[in-house]
Amino acid sequence: MTYGVGNTQNTLPTNYDVYRQVVKAYPQRTPLELTLGVNDNSVEKAEPVSK
């Protein structure tokens, strides 16, 4: 998965559940809050940002 923070883009491995959440959010451009794994080497969770 590739995500951006400011002008920086990061690509990290993820699991199927996170991938599915991203696919669902993408068409509406819903912002997601990402939970990174140990040493920020993977994406463990993606949840829609609550307003």
Biopython code that builds the backbone (N, CA, C, O; Angstrom):
import numpy as np
from Bio.PDB.StructureBuilder import StructureBuilder

atoms = [
    (1, "MET", "N", (0.843, -1.165, 0.000)),
    (1, "MET", "CA", (0.000, 0.000, 0.000)),
    (1, "MET", "C", (0.891, 1.232, 0.000)),
    (1, "MET", "O", (1.898, 1.280, 0.706)),
    (2, "THR", "N", (0.517, 2.219, -0.790)),
    (2, "THR", "CA", (1.259, 3.474, -0.829)),
    (2, "THR", "C", (0.379, 4.575, -0.254)),
    (2, "THR", "O", (-0.782, 4.721, -0.633)),
    (3, "TYR", "N", (0.945, 5.338, 0.660)),
    (3, "TYR", "CA", (0.214, 6.455, 1.264)),
    (3, "TYR", "C", (1.132, 7.658, 1.333)),
    (3, "TYR", "O", (2.355, 7.527, 1.305)),
    (4, "GLY", "N", (0.523, 8.834, 1.423)),
    (4, "GLY", "CA", (1.295, 10.063, 1.456)),
    (4, "GLY", "C", (1.133, 10.814, 2.761)),
    (4, "GLY", "O", (0.058, 10.850, 3.360)),
    (5, "VAL", "N", (2.238, 11.413, 3.182)),
    (5, "VAL", "CA", (2.248, 12.301, 4.339)),
    (5, "VAL", "C", (3.006, 13.541, 3.894)),
    (5, "VAL", "O", (4.215, 13.498, 3.666)),
    (6, "GLY", "N", (2.276, 14.650, 3.773)),
    (6, "GLY", "CA", (2.913, 15.857, 3.249)),
    (6, "GLY", "C", (3.370, 15.610, 1.823)),
    (6, "GLY", "O", (2.580, 15.191, 0.977)),
    (7, "ASN", "N", (4.646, 15.869, 1.554)),
    (7, "ASN", "CA", (5.207, 15.649, 0.218)),
    (7, "ASN", "C", (5.881, 14.287, 0.091)),
    (7, "ASN", "O", (6.472, 13.989, -0.947)),
    (8, "THR", "N", (5.803, 13.455, 1.131)),
    (8, "THR", "CA", (6.475, 12.169, 1.146)),
    (8, "THR", "C", (5.486, 11.040, 0.898)),
    (8, "THR", "O", (4.385, 11.045, 1.447)),
    (9, "GLN", "N", (5.874, 10.072, 0.072)),
    (9, "GLN", "CA", (5.060, 8.886, -0.136)),
    (9, "GLN", "C", (5.802, 7.670, 0.397)),
    (9, "GLN", "O", (7.008, 7.527, 0.197)),
    (10, "ASN", "N", (5.064, 6.790, 1.081)),
    (10, "ASN", "CA", (5.632, 5.571, 1.646)),
    (10, "ASN", "C", (4.871, 4.379, 1.093)),
    (10, "ASN", "O", (3.655, 4.441, 0.912)),
    (11, "THR", "N", (5.585, 3.294, 0.827)),
    (11, "THR", "CA", (4.965, 2.054, 0.379)),
    (11, "THR", "C", (5.321, 0.968, 1.389)),
    (11, "THR", "O", (6.493, 0.691, 1.644)),
    (12, "LEU", "N", (4.279, 0.360, 1.958)),
    (12, "LEU", "CA", (4.466, -0.677, 2.971)),
    (12, "LEU", "C", (3.581, -1.875, 2.662)),
    (12, "LEU", "O", (2.525, -1.723, 2.049)),
    (13, "PRO", "N", (4.003, -3.071, 3.081)),
    (13, "PRO", "CA", (3.142, -4.236, 2.919)),
    (13, "PRO", "C", (1.957, -4.160, 3.871)),
    (13, "PRO", "O", (2.007, -3.462, 4.884)),
    (14, "THR", "N", (0.890, -4.881, 3.539)),
    (14, "THR", "CA", (-0.294, -4.897, 4.379)),
    (14, "THR", "C", (-0.977, -6.255, 4.269)),
    (14, "THR", "O", (-0.520, -7.124, 3.527)),
    (15, "ASN", "N", (-2.056, -6.437, 4.997)),
    (15, "ASN", "CA", (-2.786, -7.700, 4.936)),
    (15, "ASN", "C", (-4.084, -7.512, 4.143)),
    (15, "ASN", "O", (-4.426, -6.399, 3.744)),
    (16, "TYR", "N", (-4.784, -8.601, 3.926)),
    (16, "TYR", "CA", (-5.987, -8.586, 3.096)),
    (16, "TYR", "C", (-7.068, -7.674, 3.673)),
    (16, "TYR", "O", (-7.718, -6.945, 2.923)),
    (17, "ASP", "N", (-7.270, -7.699, 4.987)),
    (17, "ASP", "CA", (-8.314, -6.871, 5.608)),
    (17, "ASP", "C", (-8.068, -5.382, 5.374)),
    (17, "ASP", "O", (-9.005, -4.636, 5.088)),
    (18, "VAL", "N", (-6.835, -4.954, 5.492)),
    (18, "VAL", "CA", (-6.502, -3.545, 5.246)),
    (18, "VAL", "C", (-6.713, -3.225, 3.769)),
    (18, "VAL", "O", (-7.271, -2.182, 3.429)),
    (19, "TYR", "N", (-6.271, -4.110, 2.906)),
    (19, "TYR", "CA", (-6.451, -3.909, 1.475)),
    (19, "TYR", "C", (-7.926, -3.715, 1.135)),
    (19, "TYR", "O", (-8.262, -2.808, 0.374)),
    (20, "ARG", "N", (-8.803, -4.536, 1.675)),
    (20, "ARG", "CA", (-10.238, -4.436, 1.408)),
    (20, "ARG", "C", (-10.788, -3.101, 1.900)),
    (20, "ARG", "O", (-11.608, -2.490, 1.215)),
    (21, "GLN", "N", (-10.362, -2.639, 3.063)),
    (21, "GLN", "CA", (-10.825, -1.355, 3.610)),
    (21, "GLN", "C", (-10.421, -0.206, 2.682)),
    (21, "GLN", "O", (-11.203, 0.716, 2.448)),
    (22, "VAL", "N", (-9.206, -0.269, 2.164)),
    (22, "VAL", "CA", (-8.727, 0.769, 1.251)),
    (22, "VAL", "C", (-9.533, 0.748, -0.043)),
    (22, "VAL", "O", (-9.908, 1.801, -0.560)),
    (23, "VAL", "N", (-9.798, -0.439, -0.564)),
    (23, "VAL", "CA", (-10.575, -0.557, -1.808)),
    (23, "VAL", "C", (-11.975, 0.021, -1.629)),
    (23, "VAL", "O", (-12.492, 0.666, -2.541)),
    (24, "LYS", "N", (-12.589, -0.197, -0.486)),
    (24, "LYS", "CA", (-13.931, 0.342, -0.222)),
    (24, "LYS", "C", (-13.911, 1.869, -0.104)),
    (24, "LYS", "O", (-14.844, 2.535, -0.551)),
    (25, "ALA", "N", (-12.863, 2.419, 0.488)),
    (25, "ALA", "CA", (-12.785, 3.863, 0.731)),
    (25, "ALA", "C", (-12.363, 4.648, -0.510)),
    (25, "ALA", "O", (-12.681, 5.832, -0.628)),
    (26, "TYR", "N", (-11.664, 4.013, -1.420)),
    (26, "TYR", "CA", (-11.061, 4.725, -2.556)),
    (26, "TYR", "C", (-12.059, 5.463, -3.454)),
    (26, "TYR", "O", (-11.824, 6.632, -3.761)),
    (27, "PRO", "N", (-13.164, 4.838, -3.890)),
    (27, "PRO", "CA", (-14.050, 5.553, -4.825)),
    (27, "PRO", "C", (-14.588, 6.886, -4.295)),
    (27, "PRO", "O", (-14.762, 7.830, -5.066)),
    (28, "GLN", "N", (-14.850, 6.972, -2.997)),
    (28, "GLN", "CA", (-15.358, 8.218, -2.414)),
    (28, "GLN", "C", (-14.238, 9.083, -1.847)),
    (28, "GLN", "O", (-14.491, 10.148, -1.284)),
    (29, "ARG", "N", (-12.999, 8.620, -1.998)),
    (29, "ARG", "CA", (-11.843, 9.337, -1.449)),
    (29, "ARG", "C", (-11.987, 9.568, 0.055)),
    (29, "ARG", "O", (-11.601, 10.616, 0.572)),
    (30, "THR", "N", (-12.541, 8.583, 0.742)),
    (30, "THR", "CA", (-12.707, 8.653, 2.193)),
    (30, "THR", "C", (-11.335, 8.605, 2.859)),
    (30, "THR", "O", (-10.573, 7.672, 2.609)),
    (31, "PRO", "N", (-10.999, 9.583, 3.699)),
    (31, "PRO", "CA", (-9.698, 9.546, 4.381)),
    (31, "PRO", "C", (-9.660, 8.393, 5.384)),
    (31, "PRO", "O", (-10.655, 8.092, 6.043)),
    (32, "LEU", "N", (-8.494, 7.758, 5.487)),
    (32, "LEU", "CA", (-8.320, 6.638, 6.399)),
    (32, "LEU", "C", (-7.241, 6.943, 7.423)),
    (32, "LEU", "O", (-6.246, 7.603, 7.122)),
    (33, "GLU", "N", (-7.449, 6.457, 8.625)),
    (33, "GLU", "CA", (-6.428, 6.519, 9.666)),
    (33, "GLU", "C", (-5.719, 5.182, 9.654)),
    (33, "GLU", "O", (-6.353, 4.135, 9.786)),
    (34, "LEU", "N", (-4.397, 5.213, 9.496)),
    (34, "LEU", "CA", (-3.616, 3.991, 9.402)),
    (34, "LEU", "C", (-2.911, 3.697, 10.716)),
    (34, "LEU", "O", (-2.388, 4.599, 11.370)),
    (35, "THR", "N", (-2.903, 2.430, 11.093)),
    (35, "THR", "CA", (-2.144, 1.970, 12.248)),
    (35, "THR", "C", (-0.967, 1.170, 11.699)),
    (35, "THR", "O", (-1.148, 0.160, 11.019)),
    (36, "LEU", "N", (0.243, 1.640, 12.008)),
    (36, "LEU", "CA", (1.440, 0.990, 11.490)),
    (36, "LEU", "C", (1.925, -0.081, 12.457)),
    (36, "LEU", "O", (1.686, -0.008, 13.662)),
    (37, "GLY", "N", (2.609, -1.073, 11.908)),
    (37, "GLY", "CA", (3.128, -2.181, 12.706)),
    (37, "GLY", "C", (4.451, -1.838, 13.361)),
    (37, "GLY", "O", (4.863, -0.678, 13.395)),
    (38, "VAL", "N", (5.105, -2.854, 13.877)),
    (38, "VAL", "CA", (6.382, -2.713, 14.575)),
    (38, "VAL", "C", (7.396, -2.021, 13.672)),
    (38, "VAL", "O", (7.560, -2.394, 12.510)),
    (39, "ASN", "N", (8.067, -1.024, 14.205)),
    (39, "ASN", "CA", (9.077, -0.235, 13.488)),
    (39, "ASN", "C", (8.524, 0.415, 12.220)),
    (39, "ASN", "O", (9.282, 0.720, 11.299)),
    (40, "ASP", "N", (7.216, 0.625, 12.169)),
    (40, "ASP", "CA", (6.563, 1.248, 11.006)),
    (40, "ASP", "C", (6.896, 0.525, 9.701)),
    (40, "ASP", "O", (7.083, 1.163, 8.665)),
    (41, "ASN", "N", (6.970, -0.819, 9.754)),
    (41, "ASN", "CA", (7.338, -1.610, 8.579)),
    (41, "ASN", "C", (6.149, -2.216, 7.854)),
    (41, "ASN", "O", (6.326, -2.889, 6.839)),
    (42, "SER", "N", (4.944, -1.992, 8.353)),
    (42, "SER", "CA", (3.747, -2.525, 7.694)),
    (42, "SER", "C", (2.536, -1.726, 8.148)),
    (42, "SER", "O", (2.590, -1.000, 9.141)),
    (43, "VAL", "N", (1.436, -1.869, 7.403)),
    (43, "VAL", "CA", (0.172, -1.253, 7.788)),
    (43, "VAL", "C", (-0.686, -2.354, 8.392)),
    (43, "VAL", "O", (-1.012, -3.330, 7.716)),
    (44, "GLU", "N", (-1.050, -2.206, 9.651)),
    (44, "GLU", "CA", (-1.794, -3.231, 10.373)),
    (44, "GLU", "C", (-3.303, -3.010, 10.341)),
    (44, "GLU", "O", (-4.080, -3.964, 10.401)),
    (45, "LYS", "N", (-3.717, -1.729, 10.245)),
    (45, "LYS", "CA", (-5.146, -1.419, 10.305)),
    (45, "LYS", "C", (-5.416, -0.123, 9.566)),
    (45, "LYS", "O", (-4.598, 0.796, 9.571)),
    (46, "ALA", "N", (-6.595, -0.063, 8.922)),
    (46, "ALA", "CA", (-7.044, 1.158, 8.246)),
    (46, "ALA", "C", (-8.512, 1.368, 8.621)),
    (46, "ALA", "O", (-9.348, 0.486, 8.426)),
    (47, "GLU", "N", (-8.809, 2.544, 9.160)),
    (47, "GLU", "CA", (-10.171, 2.863, 9.563)),
    (47, "GLU", "C", (-10.548, 4.233, 9.028)),
    (47, "GLU", "O", (-9.704, 5.127, 8.970)),
    (48, "PRO", "N", (-11.819, 4.411, 8.632)),
    (48, "PRO", "CA", (-12.251, 5.740, 8.187)),
    (48, "PRO", "C", (-12.046, 6.771, 9.314)),
    (48, "PRO", "O", (-12.266, 6.477, 10.489)),
    (49, "VAL", "N", (-11.628, 7.955, 8.933)),
    (49, "VAL", "CA", (-11.439, 9.035, 9.902)),
    (49, "VAL", "C", (-12.796, 9.527, 10.366)),
    (49, "VAL", "O", (-13.636, 9.898, 9.546)),
    (50, "SER", "N", (-13.020, 9.535, 11.669)),
    (50, "SER", "CA", (-14.297, 10.029, 12.193)),
    (50, "SER", "C", (-14.224, 11.534, 12.337)),
    (50, "SER", "O", (-13.199, 12.089, 12.734)),
    (51, "LYS", "N", (-15.334, 12.188, 12.006)),
    (51, "LYS", "CA", (-15.365, 13.649, 12.036)),
    (51, "LYS", "C", (-15.889, 14.159, 13.327)),
    (51, "LYS", "O", (-15.982, 15.372, 13.520)),
]
sb = StructureBuilder()
sb.init_structure("model")
sb.init_model(0)
sb.init_chain("A")
sb.init_seg("    ")
for serial, (resi, resn, name, xyz) in enumerate(atoms, 1):
    if name == "N":
        sb.init_residue(resn, " ", resi, " ")
    sb.init_atom(name, np.array(xyz, "f"), 0.0, 1.0, " ", f" {name:<3s}", serial, name[0])
structure = sb.get_structure()
